[in-house]
């Protein structure tokens, strides 16, 4: 039954009723919620003399938020951490121990050496990421690598996350090859670790297409990743160029993967990426040992 002096605005469901009720309240228009118990459906009742103003306020609200799809389910929800990253950490520890006791010459054969790479020893771009100067250097990369890579692997898949981080670390070494004069030497997985951080930052990129709230949260996510890069990757005694290039490459690879067709993002693709990562490790390590 229609209340005297009131006009009805149909709203269809509870969520829209509450949203529009808040819009009208912000404009000083008193609205009464009708839960549709009489079978007529959800609605708002407003004073008849304010009915045109109420419709205009709702129209402006809908126009402003026409492209706001923030309430659609996100691609990922919840906290995901891939504990298979511990295998990567164990690999680094094993290589370091072998380098100290069994094959000490591997550091010379596998480290990043600009002059040697320019002469054709391309595998150093990859093998340098398995080597470390000392236990402290190794521990630092393992600790932060387990965190960043574990989260990246949990979000992108074990194989895709690990391979993309590995390629990002290689991109950091390539950047050093292009910009540092020879001779230049380098070892460490920090470029790969920063690549994993770049992958995590890439998750914020798709949110930029949403309205104000989405863009705000996207920028917050990107700024948080940049702050972590500054905190852990820009120490004067480290290879700043490799860290920044690894982060940028990880950000680019993550963004490309998030915009790839859904039919590519399958378990088979993740398995293929894991096999490719293992193949690169074996091929480059074997070539360096020769």
Steps between C-alpha positions, in 0.01 A plus 500: 500500500635839401570729797332842472724767348762245399624382161657160432840442334548131405848366579472122425734376772636572847845619391366758258248612759772569754725670242230730372379566853849628591506714184171664593608543861814682384273744314280560802206301358325281755429153362319204651609147410235256382625139520234376263326281757171565321635344182560827316879478531765718659443874474555842657222735603575873480284809553309574181627858483861369509438218252649683194810601699539143624486360146756757383737413785474130417551571130818698569627226730446235233664714232806564713539131586397354165838332441568412860525118502683478831242263649566229248696209648877544472719253318668405828367506851664405825861444596699260281852389568674224306727300729667338200720809500698316770641279222645809337653606832651154551648518150678826582635355825617182324679694225668722757625203704619320187676812384687526829601137542467308173523732199651832618580592142130511410475855631754613242329299227147607586520857626373790292797627298420761238813436297445123498133534403593725210737228386212248486467361852129584519421248773658728761188717482315210665762317706598816688163486677599173672823636648567711809800670651460365853248357748357842590437581134333161454287534814373843397386381158349178636297678769353770277481264203289250689256779592472675164530194276273290723225762469559544126486124444183481705335764283632415154564128539813316609650467154393834356599696811841336523579523129385863474713597802797313351464678167462833680826433686667419167367830365675673790829341398440599138449859614840486668647357182365794301585784735805395703839524330710186491633352714200469732433201725193403696336211684181454698129428468393847609394599148273196493364588844420852382336343195269311736417830670421647160261213432319577825479867405347405165185384678411866557510593131157358399333704776596823326204457264252530784363822645660715767511236774656241268763743373578609853562145617701422185730795563533400865607150395753632249642750747535227763698288254722796407566568867608139548727534198656812650536335840654171385635568153665840496782459748816669370707181535261296283441482125227766486462479122440124505246539780304776326511322164391172662211676673394673178521177301294317762239777492483479120482119486235490772288761323526315168401172665199655675375628165571172318202295375341285767555188292874543550477520878463128567672230697667371184654839434626517857655154468666597171643812667640290786663262252647790305643645821657165590632463146667843514662411833639172369609634160677809631658317793628222275635751251685690774652179642632403159 
